Amino acid sequence: MPPHNIEEMSIFPRISLRPEVTEYLRSVFLNKEVLAAVGHQEAECRFQKLLTCLSHPPSHTCVRASTHLAPLEEIRHKLGEALHKQMCSSSAEDVSVQILPHPRIPDVLLLPVDGPRPVRQLSSEVVVGAQCGSAVLRGAHVFVPGIVASPKYMKAGDAVSVLSDLEGRCTRGATSFQGNRVFVGNGVAQIDRSSIFCSAEPAKGIGVRMVEPLYRSPSFDGVLPNMAFLQNLPSVVVGHVLGPRPGERILDMCAAPGGKTCHIAALMRDQGEVVALERIRNKIDRIRQNAQMLHLRSIKVYCFNSTRAVSSGPRQGAEGPPFPPESFDRVLLDAPCSGLGQRPIMSCTWSLRVICSYQPLQRKLFHAAVRLLKRGGVMVYSTCTVTLAENEEQIAWALDTFPCLTLQPQEPHIGAEGMLGAGLSPKQLRLLQRFSPELSWDQTGTPGPPLSCRADGDTIGFFIAKFLKN
């Protein structure tokens, strides 16, 4: 399909990037190996599809069920009841909630997202920040801190349209904004304008309750918090690929906010030890809260920079970091990255320098991970970005730098294989798992495959590699 048709399928413009970042990504997706394999037209089409699908939410909401606390069917039933009750209380019509178990992942439930829906824009407009706008597209209401502008005389109970400020240009407290913005749905104000912008204490809670979102998916605010954990599908796959077993000692090197840490502990049936390291102090409490909420006691959390997690000499009686070499059975390095696979993301204002700054840090973390892993141990490297430099190129570098590492098959393998361009062999690429939403993205409205199959392709952009240390 020629690239010019892609815009017609989408309700939002392509992701807004700095020109030099767009050109950099084009050179990645139209590299020599890709062009030789699929040709210029197909490569360009995939690249344009990527830019378009990044600004749209995936076609489903993925929920990781706490199957260490209750069977999947019981959680599915309880979740159905809770969401039905919530949606009926906020809507006049009787709303049915479809919840499907994933055919290959035993602790995943999928909920289809309904959208884009035909919603008419109102004259009264509330402007929210880009992050808040993205959250609305994934089922959230508008919380007060996300509001940057509102009508001059807005009162609780007013019907308003919600628009997302893509470039962060709207002045806080403005009464209107005509800059680069997109419409994400209609809602009802829950608070007066004066309480948002004119009160001494910053207001909290829901500012606009969404009643006609452009993309309808359930709000999980306060719904079965210890049974149903919102997590992107590839992030759940990572835990299964790592394959933790009861009684093992496992390291999660960059753990916040703790979703993967808790999943690892749950897969081990809370038997063994999961050490979670996080460099940023104010993110530590979130990991502990998640562990507590999910009744997981095997998790130990430390505020520590993982690049320095290997101790140089013997340490008497200390249980926290740094650790002696070969301390862990398995290591997860879910690395800090440029995040260019997240969806929906309509605008990224980062410079090319920032986008390219992650590779050296990832390599420092890699060095520490390999040293901390026992011989015969498993290491998983993952990112939520789409660049070659942070994904396949890192794997080529790691295999070259650490002769003790070999790539391993992944189970489950529901994404695509690795991307051409880093000089890896076809066999090596097949062992990698790259979630590439642009390969299956299509919003033409034609009936596609069933949700469970569509869900495997229409995800955030993500990358996973699994190694064994010989």
Buried (B, 14 or more C-beta within 10 A) or exposed (E): EEBEEBEEBBBBBBBBBBEEBBEBBBEBBBBEBBBEEBEEEEBBBBBBBBBBBBBBBBBBBBBBBBBBBBEBEEBBEBBBEBBBEBBBEEEEEEBEBEBBBBBBBEBBBBBBBBBBEEBEEBEBBBBBBBEBBBBBBBBBBBBBBBBBBBBEEBEEEBBBBBBBBBEEEBEEEBBEBEBBBBBBBBBBBBBBBEBBBEEEEEBEEBBBEBBBBBBBBBBBEEBBBEBBBEBBBBBBBBBBBBBBEEEBBBBBBBBBEBBBBBBBBBBBEBEBBBBBBBBEEEBBEBBBEBBEBBBBEBBBBBBBBBBBBBBEEEEEEEEEBBBEBBBBBBBBBBBBBBBBBBBBBBBBEBEBEEBBEBBEBBBEBBBBBBBBBBEEBBBBBBBBBBBBBBBBBBBBBBBEEBEEBEBBEBEBBBBBBBBBBBEBEEEBBBBBBBBBBBBBBBBEEEEBEEBBEBBBBBBBBBBBBBBBBE
